[in-house]
Amino acid sequence: MPSMQLRHEDVIVGVDTHKDEHVAVLLDGFGGRLTELFIPATIAGYEQLLAFCHSYVGPDGQLVSFGVEGTGSYGVGLARFLRRHAQTVLEVHRPPRKGERRMSGKSDTIDAEHAARQVLSGITMAQPKTADGAIEALRLIKIARDTAVKSRTTAMITLKATLVTASDELRSELEHLTDFKLVAACAQLPSENSLTDPNAAMRHVLGSLARRWLDLHEEIKIHSRHLKKQTRAAAPQLVEAVGIGLDIAAEMLVTAGDNSTRIRSEAAFAKMCGACPIPAGSGKTNGRHRLNRGGNRQANAALYRAVIVRMRWHEPTIAYVTRRTAEGLS
């Protein structure tokens, strides 16, 4: 909200969030610094902050809004609490390291005041995700699945790298096998109590890595079933589209959040995903654009995978690529 629409009795709050403690700075409607407050990151601390802020509101004023850093991490609890108490919460970004931080220094109170002044300036800021519905549950399942997939890949790479140093007999027995047959064979290798012999230690390690891979494989299948079920329930039309599987659909849903109405347009979502062009004009080069390197890179990668598939199998996309190529465009 622009400062000209505010009164001196109004209060704007900026909060720098941390794991155990948050720092709040209060400004009046004209930008004057009122006070600061350190609170624990607990329900009692949030109640203390809200009561403290109300005590500074003038007779004709109002508690305008809270600018909170990290509404998706350390500040998620505070953001939920404030929304439950009918307060406006805006997501603010930390100061640029080459700008305000270099000139003004770095401290928790400075960051909290910067958050409050972002709100006071009236610049457009993101409405934070509510993180309290089916999409938040989907995000948590996706975290478990993604980390399990990464660990399974690491286990396979480590197993193959370890097998390279095995004895010639063991290598000739195992190296020609496909991945799953290799894991199944290694899981059956006998393990001895004494591992002082390198061959015995090798069999023990290969068996351990193989069993780890199998456990993770079963875990991933469980997560995938839940992910597929909940993704289909949340966006049945999305998962039916060509080139969009459960992982891509889940990533898109998580990017949008439970309160997807906070995204004002298709262009805004494209910018959020780093899929929109950025103006790069200067002097005589007005009208030029460049590739966007910002936005949510996981969502950007998911869009890329979908496009690659559709360029191969989706007729409208194939026709579009053909037309662009004939025009001499990329």
N, C-alpha and C positions, 0 to 999 in steps of 0.2 A: 504494500500500500504506500503510495507516495507520501512524503512527509507533509505536503501542503494540505492533505486531507486529515491530518492528525491534530490533536490538541495537546497542550502542554501536560494535561493530566493523564494522558494515555501512557501505557507502558508496553515496551517491546523487549523481549527476552532473547538473548543468544546463549546457547549452551554448547560447551566443549565437552564431549563425552569420553569416558574412559571405562575400564573394566570395573573398578571398585569405587570410583568417585567421579562426579560430574562437577563442572564449574559453570555457573551462570552469571551473566552480566546484564543488568537492567538499564535500559535507556528510556528517557521520557519521549514524548511525541515530537519534540524539537531536536532530538539527538543528544541531549545532555546526559552524561553518565550519572546514574543514580547510585548504584552500589553493585557489589558482587557477592556471590554466595557459593560456598563449597558444600555439597551434599553427598551422602552415600548413595550408591546406585542400588537402592532398595525402595520398596513401596513406601516405607516411612520417610525416606529422603524425598521421594517425589511429592508426597503430601506436604512436607515441609516447604518445598520449593513453591508449590502452587499457593499455599497460604501466604508465604513471604511476598510473592509477586502481587497478590491481591491487596496486601497491606500498603503498597506503594501507589495504587491506582487512586486518582483524585476523585472528588465527588461527582464530577461530570465526565470522568474519563472511563476508559475500558482497557482490559488486558487484551491487546490487539492480536498478537501471535507470538509463537515461539520458533526461532530459527535454530535447528538442532543439527549438529554434525553427526554423521554415522547412524542415520535412522535405520539402516539395515544390519547394523552390528551392535556396537556398544550402546547405541541410543535407542534400540528397538523397544526396550521395556518402558523407557520414559515416553516415547512417542505413543505407545499404546495407552499408557495411563492418561496422558493429556487428551487424547481423542475420546476416551471414555468420559472425561469431564468436560466435553464440548469445547475444547480449546483448538485453535487453528495451529497446525504444525506444518512447517516448511522445511525441506531438506536443503541445507547449505553446504558449500564445499570449502575445504580448507584454503587458506590464502595461497596464491602462487608463490613458490619458493624464490623465484627470480624477481618478484614484485614486492608485495607488502611485507613478506617475512624478512627480506633482505634489508628493507628500509626501517621497519618497525621492530624487528626482533621477534622472538618466539617464546611464548609462555602460554599457560592454560587460560589465563584471564585475557590476554591479548587475542587469542583465538576465539574466545567466547564473545568478546566485544566485536570482533570482525563479523561473527555470525549475526549478531544483533543489527549491525549497521548494514549488512546485506539485505535484511528484511526491511529496514527503515528506508533504504534507497529505492525500494519499489521495483527492483529488477525482477524479471520473471524467474521463479525458482520451481523446482520439481515438487510435486506433491508426493510424499513418501508412500511406499506400499503399506497396506494395512497389515499384511502378513498374518492373517487370522482366519483363513479359509482353506478351501480345497487346494488352491494353487500353492499355498505355503506347505501343506502336507506333501504335495508333489515335489516341491523343491528339496525337502528333507530326504525323500526316498531317492531322488536323483543324486544327491550328495553321496549317499551310501553306495549306490550303484557305480557312480563314476570312480570313487576311490577304490572300490573292489576291482573294477576293470583295470585300473592303473596298477594295482598290486599284483593282479594275475599276470599282466604283461611283464612286470619286473621279475616275477618268479620264473617265467618261461625263458626270458633273456639270460637270467643268472644260471638257470639249469643248463642251457646250451653252452654258455661260456665256461662253465665248470666241466662239462663233459669233454671239452677240447683237450683238457689236461689229464683225462683218464687213461688207463692202460690201453694198449692197442687192441686187446681182446674185447674189452668192454666197449670201446668206440666202434669196432666193427660190428658188434652186436646191436648197438642202439642208434648210431648216427643216421642210418638210412631210413629210419622210421618217420612217419608223419607226426605232427605235433601231438595229437591226442594219443596215438599208439605209443609214442615216446614217453609221455607222462604215465600212461597206464603201466608200461614195462618198468619204469623207474620206481613207481610206487610199490612194486612187488619185490624190489631188491631187498635181500636180507640185511638186517642191521645187527651188528655184534656189540657185545658189552664193552669190549676193548677196542678203542679206535686209534691205537698207536701205529697200526699199519696203514700206510697211505691208501691201499686198495680198499680196506675196510672203511676208512673214513670217507672215501669217495662214494661208496655204495650208500653209506648213511646219509650223506649230504644230498645226493641225487634223490634218494627216497623221500627225504624231508621236503625238498623243494617240490617234488611231484605231488605229494599229498597236500601241500599248501595250495598248489594250483588247483587240485580237484576240489578242495574245500571252498576256495574262492569261486570256482566255476558254479558250484551248487548255490552259493550265496547270490551270485549274479542272476541266476535263473529265477530265484525267488523275488529279488528286487524288480526284475524285468516284468514279471507277471503283474505285480502291483502297479508298476509304472504304466504298463499297457492298459490295464483296466481303468485307472484313474484318468489317464489322458483321453481315452475314448469317451469317458463319461463327461469330462470337462469340455472337450471340443471334438465331437464326432465328425464334423465336416472337414476339419483340419487334417486329421489322420487319414482321411480317405483321399486326399489330394495326391497327385502323382509326385513321387520323389520325397515324400515326407513320412518318415517313420516315427516310432515312438520317441526316440531320443531328440530328433529335431523338433517335433511338436511340443515335447516337454520343455525344451529350452526356450521356445517362443512364448509359451504360457508363463514360465517363470519370469522371463524378461518383462512381460506385461504386468504381472502381479494379479492379486485378487481384485483390486479396484482398478480394472483396466480403463475405466472412464477417465482416469487422470491423464491418459494419452489423448490429446485433443484431435489428432488427425493422423492419416497414413504417413504424411511427411514427418510428423513428430516421431512416429515409431521408427521410420527409416533412419532418422538422425540418432535415435537411441541405440539402434543396431549398427551405427557406423556405415550405413549403406546409402547415404546421400552425398552428393557432390558438395565440395566446399569452395566458395568463391576465392579465386587466386589472381584477381586483376590488380594491376598497378601501372599507372601512367598510361602508356599506349596499348596496354594489354587488357583493357576492360572486357568483361564477358568471359574470361577464362575461368576454368574450375579445375580442381584437383581432387584426388581420391581422399576420402575421409579416413584418417588413421585413428579416430577416437571411437567413442561409443562402447557398447558391450561387445567385447571381442568374441566371447563364447557364442552369443547370438549371431554375430557376423559370420563366424565359422559354420554355424548351422545353416544359415541362408546359403552360403557358398556350396555346401554339400548338396542341398536341395536343388540348386541351379545346375550343378554338374550333372545330376541324374536327369533332370528335365531337358537339358540340352541333348541328351542321348535318346530319351524315350518319349518326350511330350511333344506332340506335333505342333501346337501353337508356338512353343518355345523354339523348336527347330526352325519354323518359318520366320520367326522374329530374328534369330541369329543369321539366317540366310539373307534376309532383307538388309540388316545392318552391315553385313560383310559386303554386300553388293554396293552399298552406299559409301564404302571405304571407311567405315567406322569400326571401332573395336566392339 
